[in-house]
Amino acid sequence: MQGDIVSTVLLPLALAFIMFSLGLGLTPADFGRIVRQPRALLVGVACHFILLPLACFGMLQVAGIGGAFAVGFMILAACPTGTTSNLLTYIARGDVALALSFTAVASVLTIFTLPLIVSFALEFFAGSGQKVAAPVGAMMKQMVLMLGLPVAIGMTLRYWKPGLGQRIEGTCTKIASVLFILIVVAAVAKNWVLLRDNFHTLAPFALALNVTMLACGFGMAWLARLSRQQSVTLGIETAIQNGTLAMVIGSSVLKQDAFALPGALYGVLMYVSGLAFAYGMRRAVNRVHAGEPAVAPGAGSPP
């Protein structure tokens, strides 16, 4: 998007509002839970901030995807977990408290990790040996303004005016959901020809990446002997990404249409496998409650 008002003003403002709505649902106690369950959080951080970018990079190499689309997928892999991961965790009967804590921590850590990963991706996938100087300082400033500050404002409002914060949280969440849909639709519409010509390559890769990370997040948590609830949660938190942020970074910060397309596509397709996973885990819990053996392994008891 060529520096127009949509990419330079509307997209960042929409993302800031989405993060503000997330902040309304967070309290200092959500960060306090980290102290009580550090192992689950550390496994989640390892899966999301180390395993996900490495897996994405390896899959790009195997699939032979390079250039701008590869940069776009790496931007996506560097983003924090999507805000809807908390809803999917609830549907799956996972550990919602852990999901909230991880979402809060991921939003903060991303301010520092995303510029580094994107810098690497730009240099590695620029093509023809071209070296691209990533605006690390500018990206870090953008992360603070679009992620850290809105979340902090939302949390502050929830803390000082709990009644008001709780009253508007539901409405803000609905508005944020609509904004997310509009952002995806706008990105797809503006770049329809580019997306149509590459859909057969990008869509299968996006789905494969999502399914792989659902399995990796769940599997790593299970190997760490976390509970079934925590394993389900970390599977979702590892795979559900903030596609809106990926589009903003690609179109508003780096100012290239193609960088934003993987985020737009993944932001839609991740719900196909994400919802299937969530309802599959929910069904397994219902079977346990009905006295039938659970399908999914895990070390903990169902919610």
MIROSE-473713 format. One record per residue (C-alpha): residue in one letter; chain; x, y, z. Coordinates in nm, 2 decimals. Each point is the difference from the previous one (the first is absolute). Layout:
<nodes>
   res   chain        X        Y        Z
     A       A        X        Y        Z
...
</nodes>
This chain:
<nodes>
   res   chain        X        Y        Z
     M       A     0.00     0.00     0.00
     Q       A     0.16     0.31    -0.12
     G       A     0.01     0.23     0.30
     D       A    -0.38     0.09    -0.03
     I       A    -0.22     0.09     0.29
     V       A    -0.12    -0.36     0.04
     S       A     0.35    -0.14     0.06
     T       A     0.15     0.29     0.18
     V       A    -0.29     0.10     0.23
     L       A    -0.30    -0.23     0.00
     L       A     0.18    -0.33     0.03
     P       A     0.22     0.10     0.29
     L       A    -0.30     0.17     0.18
     A       A    -0.21    -0.32    -0.05
     L       A     0.28    -0.21     0.14
     A       A     0.04     0.23     0.29
     F       A    -0.37    -0.03     0.08
     I       A     0.02    -0.37    -0.02
     M       A     0.29    -0.01     0.25
     F       A    -0.19     0.25     0.22
     S       A    -0.29    -0.25     0.01
     L       A     0.24    -0.27     0.10
     G       A     0.13     0.22     0.28
     L       A    -0.35     0.04     0.14
     G       A     0.00    -0.38     0.06
     L       A     0.33    -0.01     0.18
     T       A     0.08     0.08     0.36
     P       A     0.33     0.00     0.20
     A       A    -0.11    -0.34     0.13
     D       A     0.04    -0.14    -0.35
     F       A     0.37     0.08     0.02
     G       A     0.01    -0.13     0.36
     R       A    -0.11    -0.34    -0.12
     I       A     0.34    -0.03    -0.17
     V       A     0.17    -0.04     0.34
     R       A    -0.24    -0.28     0.09
     Q       A     0.04    -0.20    -0.33
     P       A     0.34     0.10    -0.14
     R       A     0.06    -0.34    -0.17
     A       A    -0.31     0.03    -0.22
     L       A     0.09     0.36    -0.10
     L       A     0.36    -0.09    -0.08
     V       A    -0.11    -0.29    -0.22
     G       A    -0.24     0.24    -0.18
     V       A     0.27     0.26    -0.05
     A       A     0.24    -0.26    -0.14
     C       A    -0.27    -0.13    -0.24
     H       A    -0.12     0.34    -0.11
     F       A     0.31     0.21    -0.02
     I       A     0.26    -0.27    -0.10
     L       A    -0.17    -0.31    -0.14
     L       A    -0.26     0.19    -0.21
     P       A     0.25     0.23    -0.19
     L       A     0.24    -0.30    -0.05
     A       A    -0.28    -0.22    -0.13
     C       A    -0.13     0.27    -0.23
     F       A     0.35     0.06    -0.14
     G       A     0.07    -0.37    -0.05
     M       A    -0.34    -0.06    -0.17
     L       A     0.06     0.30    -0.23
     Q       A     0.33    -0.16    -0.10
     V       A    -0.16    -0.34    -0.07
     A       A    -0.29     0.16    -0.19
     G       A     0.23     0.21    -0.21
     I       A    -0.19     0.32     0.09
     G       A     0.23     0.31     0.00
     G       A    -0.01     0.37    -0.07
     A       A    -0.27     0.23     0.14
     F       A    -0.24    -0.28     0.09
     A       A     0.27    -0.17     0.21
     V       A     0.06     0.33     0.18
     G       A    -0.37     0.03     0.06
     F       A    -0.03    -0.35     0.16
     M       A     0.30     0.08     0.22
     I       A    -0.16     0.32     0.11
     L       A    -0.30    -0.20     0.09
     A       A     0.20    -0.25     0.19
     A       A     0.17     0.28     0.20
     C       A    -0.34     0.15     0.10
     P       A    -0.15    -0.06     0.34
     T       A    -0.30    -0.24     0.05
     G       A    -0.33     0.12    -0.13
     T       A    -0.25     0.14     0.24
     T       A    -0.26    -0.26    -0.10
     S       A     0.22    -0.27     0.14
     N       A    -0.16     0.06     0.34
     L       A    -0.35    -0.08    -0.15
     L       A     0.13    -0.31    -0.17
     T       A     0.16    -0.11     0.33
     Y       A    -0.34     0.04     0.17
     I       A    -0.18    -0.20    -0.27
     A       A     0.26    -0.27     0.03
     R       A    -0.04    -0.01     0.38
     G       A     0.37     0.10     0.04
     D       A     0.16     0.21     0.26
     V       A    -0.14     0.34    -0.06
     A       A     0.21     0.16     0.28
     L       A     0.32    -0.13    -0.16
     A       A    -0.12     0.13    -0.34
     L       A    -0.06     0.35     0.14
     S       A     0.34     0.00     0.17
     F       A     0.18    -0.12    -0.31
     T       A    -0.18     0.26    -0.22
     A       A     0.11     0.27     0.23
     V       A     0.36    -0.12     0.01
     A       A     0.02    -0.06    -0.37
     S       A    -0.12     0.35    -0.08
     V       A     0.29     0.14     0.20
     L       A     0.27    -0.23    -0.12
     T       A    -0.10     0.06    -0.37
     I       A     0.11     0.36     0.04
     F       A     0.36    -0.13     0.02
     T       A    -0.01    -0.32    -0.21
     L       A    -0.20     0.10    -0.30
     P       A     0.25     0.26    -0.14
     L       A     0.29    -0.25     0.03
     I       A    -0.19    -0.28    -0.18
     V       A    -0.13     0.23    -0.27
     S       A     0.35     0.15    -0.05
     F       A     0.14    -0.36    -0.06
     A       A    -0.29    -0.08    -0.24
     L       A     0.05     0.31    -0.21
     E       A     0.37    -0.06    -0.03
     F       A    -0.03    -0.38    -0.07
     F       A    -0.31     0.01    -0.24
     A       A     0.06     0.33    -0.17
     G       A     0.10    -0.18    -0.32
     S       A     0.30     0.04    -0.24
     G       A     0.23     0.06     0.29
     Q       A    -0.16     0.33     0.07
     K       A     0.06     0.13     0.35
     V       A    -0.30     0.18     0.16
     A       A     0.06     0.22     0.30
     A       A    -0.29    -0.08     0.23
     P       A    -0.12     0.30     0.21
     V       A     0.05    -0.17     0.33
     G       A    -0.03     0.32     0.20
     A       A    -0.31     0.10    -0.18
     M       A    -0.16    -0.34     0.04
     M       A     0.07    -0.01     0.37
     K       A    -0.16     0.35     0.03
     Q       A    -0.30    -0.12    -0.20
     M       A    -0.03    -0.31     0.23
     V       A    -0.01     0.22     0.31
     L       A    -0.26     0.23    -0.15
     M       A    -0.22    -0.26    -0.16
     L       A     0.04    -0.28     0.26
     G       A     0.14     0.11     0.33
     L       A    -0.17     0.34     0.05
     P       A    -0.36    -0.11    -0.10
     V       A     0.02    -0.31     0.22
     A       A     0.13     0.21     0.29
     I       A    -0.28     0.25    -0.05
     G       A    -0.26    -0.27     0.00
     M       A     0.14    -0.16     0.31
     T       A     0.03     0.33     0.18
     L       A    -0.37     0.08    -0.08
     R       A    -0.10    -0.35     0.12
     Y       A     0.20     0.06     0.33
     W       A    -0.11     0.35     0.08
     K       A    -0.35    -0.03    -0.13
     P       A    -0.09    -0.37     0.03
     G       A    -0.37     0.06    -0.05
     L       A     0.04     0.20    -0.32
     G       A     0.27    -0.24    -0.13
     Q       A    -0.22    -0.30     0.05
     R       A    -0.30     0.18    -0.16
     I       A     0.18     0.10    -0.32
     E       A     0.22    -0.31    -0.03
     G       A    -0.27    -0.21    -0.18
     T       A    -0.08     0.29    -0.24
     C       A     0.36     0.07    -0.07
     T       A     0.07    -0.37    -0.07
     K       A    -0.28    -0.01    -0.26
     I       A     0.12     0.32    -0.16
     A       A     0.36    -0.15    -0.01
     S       A    -0.13    -0.31    -0.17
     V       A    -0.18     0.20    -0.26
     L       A     0.32     0.21    -0.06
     F       A     0.20    -0.31    -0.04
     I       A    -0.24    -0.13    -0.27
     L       A     0.00     0.33    -0.18
     I       A     0.38     0.02     0.00
     V       A     0.03    -0.35    -0.15
     V       A    -0.26     0.07    -0.26
     A       A     0.16     0.33    -0.09
     A       A     0.35    -0.16    -0.03
     V       A    -0.14    -0.29    -0.22
     A       A    -0.21     0.24    -0.22
     K       A     0.29     0.24    -0.06
     N       A     0.24    -0.28    -0.10
     W       A    -0.25    -0.24    -0.15
     V       A     0.19    -0.07    -0.32
     L       A     0.32    -0.07     0.19
     L       A    -0.18    -0.23     0.24
     R       A    -0.19    -0.18    -0.27
     D       A     0.31    -0.07    -0.20
     N       A     0.18    -0.14     0.30
     F       A    -0.29    -0.16     0.20
     H       A     0.09    -0.35    -0.10
     T       A     0.34     0.04     0.16
     L       A    -0.08     0.22     0.30
     A       A    -0.32    -0.16     0.13
     P       A     0.14    -0.36     0.04
     F       A     0.31     0.14     0.16
     A       A    -0.20     0.21     0.24
     L       A    -0.22    -0.29     0.10
     A       A     0.30    -0.23     0.03
     L       A     0.18     0.25     0.23
     N       A    -0.30     0.04     0.22
     V       A    -0.06    -0.37     0.04
     T       A     0.37    -0.06     0.06
     M       A     0.01     0.26     0.28
     L       A    -0.32    -0.13     0.16
     A       A     0.16    -0.34     0.02
     C       A     0.34     0.13     0.11
     G       A    -0.14     0.22     0.27
     F       A    -0.23    -0.28     0.14
     G       A     0.28    -0.26    -0.04
     M       A     0.27     0.20     0.17
     A       A    -0.23     0.09     0.30
     W       A    -0.09    -0.37     0.03
     L       A     0.36    -0.11    -0.01
     A       A     0.07     0.26     0.28
     R       A    -0.27    -0.19     0.20
     L       A    -0.23     0.30     0.01
     S       A    -0.37    -0.06     0.06
     R       A    -0.24    -0.07    -0.29
     Q       A    -0.15     0.34     0.05
     Q       A     0.34     0.17    -0.02
     S       A     0.10    -0.21    -0.30
     V       A    -0.31     0.10    -0.19
     T       A     0.05     0.36     0.09
     L       A     0.36     0.01    -0.12
     G       A    -0.09    -0.18    -0.32
     I       A    -0.24     0.28    -0.07
     E       A     0.23     0.28     0.12
     T       A     0.28    -0.13    -0.22
     A       A    -0.21    -0.02    -0.32
     I       A    -0.25     0.30     0.02
     Q       A     0.19     0.31    -0.11
     N       A    -0.08     0.37    -0.01
     G       A    -0.06     0.02    -0.38
     T       A    -0.11     0.37     0.04
     L       A     0.34     0.09     0.14
     A       A     0.17    -0.19    -0.28
     M       A    -0.19     0.20    -0.26
     V       A     0.07     0.33     0.17
     I       A     0.38    -0.08     0.01
     G       A     0.00    -0.11    -0.36
     S       A    -0.21     0.28    -0.14
     S       A     0.05     0.30     0.23
     V       A     0.35    -0.05     0.14
     L       A     0.18    -0.17    -0.29
     K       A    -0.24     0.13    -0.27
     Q       A    -0.03    -0.30    -0.23
     D       A    -0.33    -0.16    -0.09
     A       A     0.14    -0.35    -0.04
     F       A     0.13     0.00     0.36
     A       A    -0.35     0.04     0.13
     L       A    -0.17    -0.28    -0.20
     P       A     0.13    -0.30     0.21
     G       A    -0.14     0.16     0.32
     A       A    -0.34     0.07    -0.17
     L       A    -0.02    -0.36    -0.13
     Y       A     0.12    -0.16     0.32
     G       A    -0.22     0.22     0.21
     V       A    -0.30    -0.16    -0.17
     L       A     0.11    -0.36    -0.05
     M       A     0.14    -0.05     0.35
     Y       A    -0.36    -0.02     0.12
     V       A    -0.08    -0.30    -0.22
     S       A     0.25    -0.22     0.18
     G       A    -0.02     0.20     0.32
     L       A    -0.37    -0.06     0.05
     A       A     0.03    -0.36    -0.10
     F       A     0.27    -0.05     0.26
     A       A    -0.20     0.19     0.27
     Y       A    -0.32    -0.19    -0.06
     G       A     0.20    -0.33    -0.02
     M       A     0.15     0.07     0.34
     R       A    -0.34     0.10     0.14
     R       A    -0.15    -0.32    -0.12
     A       A     0.28    -0.20     0.17
     V       A    -0.08     0.17     0.32
     N       A    -0.37    -0.07    -0.04
     R       A     0.08    -0.37    -0.05
     V       A     0.20     0.00     0.33
     H       A    -0.29     0.15     0.18
     A       A    -0.22    -0.27    -0.15
     G       A     0.23    -0.27     0.13
     E       A     0.16    -0.08    -0.34
     P       A     0.38    -0.01    -0.05
     A       A     0.15     0.33    -0.12
     V       A     0.15     0.01    -0.35
     A       A     0.26     0.26     0.07
     P       A     0.29    -0.08     0.23
     G       A     0.10     0.22     0.29
     A       A     0.12     0.00     0.35
     G       A    -0.28     0.21     0.16
     S       A    -0.37    -0.04     0.06
     P       A    -0.27     0.16    -0.22
     P       A    -0.16     0.33     0.10
</nodes>
